């Protein structure tokens, strides 16, 4: 398995007034986009008005969840509009347009290194490669996952803006250690001694991690400062669109960016949310998991352990179900939100996965999940268990847990 380094840092009937409204980007399940203003909603039909004042009528269930959340929050629509249609696997359903994918002429370097990265550009990502690795499959995976986020989260497209996320695919065995050495020195020079030691001790072991790009690099290439790095020892895992390990890593990176940073007093649960989402996307889109987690502990950041679930992910549900039924695994939201990487067991990791599966596989709950992420983004903290329950329509944490347990035992958990 690849290793990932963890760093904790029915239709409603209503009508809307037809008046001048702001233009925004609307999206469909298949990836079509339209810049238009809202004309109105009646029954299951949404009327949009494009720049040429032409009316376009769409079924609400064919629109993205983010668009429907916008209708509820800003268009006066009832929340029943959120439950139309199934979430499905929009990343797979997307008719991906790759006409904008292209090679760039610049070479990206870090520090004084003579070795650089060739660059491949997509609408939302910059893929840097060192070695013989081809960027196409990872580029397609990244864009599909980007669309999946834009489909669900109302502010995602706007918050992203015009920058790109940098992903480095490092196959060259000389370039990878050189990059790690530069980053450890870069952190130390910026007063981050603990992080520098962690990088030095784990760099050669991990399959993927993240680094911070210098300000001048971010400005020059118009990229976000957080960079995803893949240590590629076997390029077979990177030749196919939506392969397990790249899917896991990029899905986690995108959700992390949308949630933003959290304050030290409000970070409890951040790890569970990110980890569960990454495994949910990996298993639901690729059919299995190929990702282990590496935990780094100790005063010298030299105590390293690997964490994984049951087998490869195909047996996770059928293994967890009897454990929950027998009471050997107990579902407690408050306890789970406190778990740290070093405290994981296979049972705990799979329970975290079941938590994400529960929240994201149903239209109504997915809408609640999107609202929760929006809440985290604006408050810079993870909701307390009681607030968690209320966001999902339950009066108590116990009622939330009961429904989650029912999903594991008798629902669509798989």
FENWO-V753278 format. One record per pair of residues at least 12 apart in sequence whose C-alpha atoms are under 8 Angstrom apart, sorted by the first residue. I is the first residue (numbers start at 1). J is the second residue. If there is no record, write none. Layout:
I/J  I/J
//
This chain:
1/290  1/291  1/292  2/206  2/207  2/208  2/245  2/290  2/291  2/292  3/205  3/206  3/207  3/208  3/291  3/292  3/293  3/294  3/306  4/206  4/207  4/208  4/209  4/249  4/291  4/292  4/293  4/294  5/202  5/206  5/207  5/208  5/209  5/293  5/294  5/295  6/209  6/293  6/294  6/295  6/341  8/270  8/271  9/261  9/262  10/80  10/81  10/83  10/84  11/43  11/44  11/80  11/81  11/84  12/43  12/44  12/78  12/80  12/81  13/42  13/43  13/44  14/41  14/42  14/43  14/77  14/78  15/40  15/41  15/42  15/43  16/39  16/40  16/41  16/42  16/75  16/76  16/77  17/39  17/40  18/38  18/39  18/40  19/39  20/37  21/37  21/38  21/39  22/36  22/37  22/38  23/35  23/36  23/37  23/38  24/36  24/37  26/63  26/64  26/67  27/63  27/64  27/67  27/151  28/62  28/63  28/64  29/62  29/63  29/64  29/90  29/93  29/94  29/151  30/90  30/93  30/94  30/95  31/94  31/95  31/96  31/147  34/50  35/50  35/51  36/48  36/49  36/50  36/51  37/49  37/50  39/55  41/77  44/59  44/60  44/61  44/81  45/57  45/58  45/59  45/60  46/58  46/59  46/60  60/81  60/84  61/81  61/84  61/85  62/85  64/151  64/152  65/82  65/151  65/152  65/153  65/154  65/367  66/150  66/151  66/152  66/153  66/154  66/155  67/151  67/154  68/81  68/82  69/82  69/154  69/367  70/154  82/363  82/364  82/367  83/363  83/364  84/363  85/363  86/362  86/363  87/361  87/362  87/363  87/366  88/361  89/284  89/285  90/147  90/148  90/151  91/144  91/145  91/147  91/148  91/285  92/144  92/285  94/144  96/140  96/144  98/122  98/140  100/121  100/122  100/123  101/120  101/121  101/122  101/123  102/120  102/121  102/122  103/119  103/120  103/121  104/118  104/119  104/120  104/121  105/118  105/119  106/118  106/119  107/119  108/128  110/179  110/182  111/182  113/178  115/175  116/130  117/129  117/130  117/168  118/130  120/135  122/139  122/143  123/143  123/164  124/143  124/146  124/162  124/163  124/164  124/165  125/139  125/142  125/143  125/164  125/165  125/166  125/167  126/164  126/165  126/166  126/167  126/223  127/139  127/166  127/167  127/168  127/169  128/166  128/167  128/168  128/169  129/168  129/169  129/170  129/171  130/168  130/169  130/170  130/171  130/172  130/175  131/170  131/171  131/172  132/171  132/172  133/169  133/170  133/171  133/235  134/239  135/169  136/239  137/238  137/239  137/240  137/241  137/242  138/238  138/239  138/240  138/241  138/242  138/246  140/241  140/242  141/241  141/242  141/243  141/246  141/247  142/247  142/250  145/247  145/250  145/251  145/254  146/254  149/254  149/255  152/366  152/367  152/370  153/370  153/373  153/374  154/370  155/374  156/258  159/258  163/222  163/223  163/224  164/222  164/223  164/224  165/223  165/224  165/226  165/227  166/223  166/224  166/226  166/227  166/228  167/227  167/228  167/229  167/230  168/227  168/228  168/229  168/230  169/229  169/230  169/231  169/232  170/229  170/230  170/231  170/232  171/231  171/232  171/233  171/235  176/231  177/203  177/204  180/199  180/200  180/203  181/200  183/196  183/199  183/211  184/196  184/197  184/199  184/200  194/300  194/301  197/300  197/301  197/302  198/296  198/300  198/301  198/302  201/301  201/302  202/296  202/304  206/231  206/294  207/230  207/231  207/232  208/228  208/229  208/230  208/231  208/249  209/228  209/229  209/230  210/226  210/227  210/228  210/229  211/226  211/227  211/228  211/229  212/225  212/226  212/227  213/225  213/226  213/227  228/250  228/253  242/285  242/286  243/282  243/286  244/282  244/283  244/285  244/286  244/287  244/288  244/289  244/290  244/291  245/282  245/289  245/290  245/291  247/278  247/281  247/282  247/285  247/286  248/278  248/279  248/281  248/282  248/291  249/278  251/277  251/278  251/281  252/274  252/275  252/277  252/278  255/274  255/277  256/274  258/373  258/377  259/373  259/374  259/376  259/377  259/380  260/376  260/377  260/380  261/377  261/380  262/376  262/380  262/381  262/382  263/380  263/381  265/381  266/380  266/381  266/382  266/383  267/381  267/382  268/337  268/338  268/382  269/336  269/337  269/338  269/339  269/382  270/337  270/382  271/337  271/339  271/340  271/341  272/336  272/337  272/339  272/352  273/352  273/356  275/352  275/353  276/352  276/353  276/354  276/355  276/356  276/357  277/353  277/356  277/357  279/353  280/353  280/356  280/357  283/313  283/314  287/313  287/314  288/312  288/313  288/314  289/312  289/313  289/314  290/312  291/308  292/306  292/307  292/308  292/309  293/306  293/307  293/308  293/341  294/306  294/307  294/341  295/307  295/341  295/342  296/342  297/342  305/342  307/341  307/344  307/345  307/346  308/345  308/346  308/349  309/345  309/346  309/347  309/349  309/350  310/346  310/347  310/350  316/350  316/414  317/350  317/354  317/408  317/413  317/414  318/414  320/347  320/350  320/351  320/408  321/408  321/409  322/409  324/405  324/408  324/409  325/409  329/347  331/351  331/401  331/405  332/401  333/385  333/397  333/401  334/385  336/348  336/352  354/408  354/413  355/404  357/413  358/404  358/407  358/413  365/392  368/391  368/392  369/392  371/391  372/388  372/391  385/397
//
